Amino acid sequence: MRFWILLLCCLIGSIGCYLIGFSRGIFVIAAFGIVFELAFWLELIKPKSKS
């Protein structure tokens, strides 16, 4: 359950940063959106260990 909450937070964070960064022309906030989106996709693709 915690895994899905983390993914949802990364996705919401990236969308929020994109909206704020692109609407106001602030590249740094848009870059944070890219970081959150990368975290989302890398966490989603990462193989799960069954230990």
C-alpha positions in Angstrom: 0.0 0.0 0.0 2.8 2.4 0.9 4.3 1.8 -2.6 1.2 3.0 -4.3 1.0 6.1 -2.1 4.6 7.0 -2.9 3.9 6.6 -6.6 0.8 8.7 -6.4 2.7 11.5 -4.6 5.4 11.5 -7.2 2.8 11.7 -10.0 0.9 14.5 -8.3 4.1 16.4 -7.5 5.3 16.2 -11.1 2.0 17.4 -12.5 1.9 20.3 -10.0 5.4 21.3 -10.8 4.7 21.2 -14.5 1.6 23.3 -14.2 3.3 26.0 -12.0 6.6 26.0 -13.9 5.2 26.2 -17.4 2.4 28.7 -16.6 4.9 31.1 -14.9 7.9 30.4 -17.1 10.0 29.2 -14.2 12.4 26.5 -15.5 13.6 25.4 -12.0 10.1 24.3 -11.0 9.5 22.5 -14.3 12.9 20.8 -13.7 11.5 19.5 -10.4 8.5 18.1 -12.3 11.0 16.2 -14.5 12.7 14.8 -11.3 9.4 13.7 -9.8 8.3 12.1 -13.0 11.6 10.2 -13.3 11.2 9.0 -9.7 7.6 7.9 -10.6 8.7 5.9 -13.6 11.9 4.4 -12.1 10.0 3.3 -9.0 7.3 1.8 -11.2 9.7 -0.2 -13.4 12.1 -1.3 -10.6 11.9 -5.0 -10.1 10.5 -6.1 -6.8 12.5 -8.5 -4.8 10.7 -11.4 -3.0 13.0 -11.7 0.0 
